[in-house]
């Protein structure tokens, strides 16, 4: 937009004060009233932008205008006007002279703000929230960047872009079903994270996070990994602020901890009560602590049996691949433009890393590469985000197409080694590995790792992330020895640069332990998994999902070591914890229950295993459906234990039924189908029907040879089954010949130590 442009023949745009991926904020002059204002403009979307995505953004913009314009309070940004001009949506608001809390922390070199300022900000924000909540409006994205401290000391809340109107639930629900993450991880309430009902008390929790950060310099859960941040909000008791900063007043410490209670009912009743409590505290009066079950003052520890805000809540799928985003005090990533507070006026405008350092793109062969237009970069950033959203929803194929397209355009515009190009290539590799194209994923991750090493350095976290994904894909391909070498190298770098207890270091050690087990180094795998589980328990809590994942691996390795009694106890511990944290019907809880059944069977306790699998089949059928792979796996376990109890007629019926369902849903050569077909053969053999059993054993062996190769261990095991069956039929010569063939193939194919 040119500086002389007029909006609606009234608002003259003067200076650009903020630009984001979706729009711009201008200092402007209201020609009618002769005053300076801020004008926020949502850019028109090009034809390449997904229409439903565009519609959601435009609707959110209009809603922000309607919500903000209805608010009249000294602690809320005043909106003067809104509308649409030549296809551009605009919002006219008061021009604020001051800094947001994020900038104030950065100005203070990431040190906390003075205690009197912190308490004053807390009281003013509580007052403003009390007003907005009385209007039936919940902000839902309260964070330091959305709270302004003006030059005269006034505090104002900005950005009601994702606010929820209590009387307009239907309208809001249409906007929140798009896969767009609502809120910022460091400041989201447990109920917001878990997808539960959100009311004014969610804003109080977010305010507690903001106050914690401006008072101590760090958020309550200061973790770089978004998954860990979100689970911390949901499961971990925060340290009292005074453990970071002793001079904070006691009343403030208690207020913040009450705000950070895990359940809404345990927080202050409303913002007005909070404001009164702060006012009494700052004047030295006695506060009356509400009779609520607030979070106790204790060091970080997992919340025991207490559920999150929503009963049996779990983290929604969109959280799994999130980046943590910038906390208030974090400096911008290297090479990015400084953050301007104006771009934080709405949650849908983001600068992203695309807008920084672009003149220094990486041209091939030393040639000068033309600087891409901001519009192109903005479009690419938006499409990259759309690809991430598709992946979070599990639409891996579509996400891969989006990322491939963005990667090609970024490579042409920015160069093959530009960080943004490599970021897109990384996502391409990720989608390939999740859609069964491990060979292609390996090439893509190798390319990204090499590029990042050239640009960022060998030990840069993004370089190490690409190399770690390379190791993961090598494991998918069965190349465990090569995977081990890469994991060991990455682990050494992570320990050297990040320390032994960093979440990324522990994740790498977990993967290395898993891979050691696949190499047959079971004792080493067990010891490493045990160490990682203990470290995660110490740092994240005994019931943190990452801790339980590693404990699950400990149990698995114990089983491989034939220590089934210990495995059973460990699986039960995991199942109990997951039921309390994730819910009884969560897939991870049900998976642990399945492994309990395996352990019971191995210990000869088949009657207990049989009863467990009967209940598990019912639960899996209710949760996943009768034909789901996990339901059929539970039914397979039921059939195996029927056989162990010598109930072979029932076992054979169950095995045939499961085999038919797996063949129809998974295909005749799927590994699970072949396992079921072998179980059919086992049942036939125990019933003395060896001729029928031979047909099934041979079909399994032929299919495995076709899919896996003649030398694969599973194929050789099936040929041994076939030979045993021939022996039972009195065809000894054929059986001996087949045994010899298997032995010769095993000698030729000795796996590396």
Buried (B, 14 or more C-beta within 10 A) or exposed (E): EEEEBEBEEBBBBBEBBBBBBBBBBBBBBBEEEEEEBBBBBBBEBEEEBBEEBBEBBBEBBBBBBBBBBBBEBEBBBBBBBBEBBEEBBBBBBBBBEBBBBBBBBBEBEBEBBEBEBBBBBBBBBBBBBBBBBEBBBBBBBBBBBBBBBEEEEEBBBBBBBBBBBEEBEEEBEEBBEBBBBBBBBBBBBBBBBBBBEBBBBBBBBBBBBBBBBBBBBBBBBBBBBBBBBBBBBBBBBBBBBBBBBEEBBEBBBBBBBBBBBBBBEBBBBBBBBBBBBBBBBBEEEEBEEEEBEBBEEEEBEBBEEBBBBBEBBBBBEBBEBBEBBBBBBBEBEEEBBEBBBBBBBBBBBBBBBBBBBBEEBBBEEEEEBEEBEBEBBBBBBBBBBBBBBBBBBEBBEBBBBBBBBBBBBBBEBBBBBBBBBBBBBBBBBBBBBBBEBBEBBBBBBBBBBBBBBBBBEBBBBBBBBBBBBBBBBBBBEEBBBBBBBBBBBBBEBBBEBBEEEBBBBBBBBBBBBBBBBBBEBBEBBBBBBBBBBBBBBEBBBBBBBBBBBBBBBBBBBBBBBEBBEBBBBBBBBBBBBBBBBBBBBBBBBBBBBBBBBBBBBBBEBBEBBBBBBEEBBEBBBEBBEEEBBBBBBBBBBBBBBBBBEEBBEBBBBBBBBBBBBBBEBBEEBBBBBBBBBBBBBBBBBBBEEBEBBBBBBBBBBBBBBEBBEBEBEBBBBBBBBBBBBBBBBEBEEBBEEBBEBBEEBEEEEEEEE
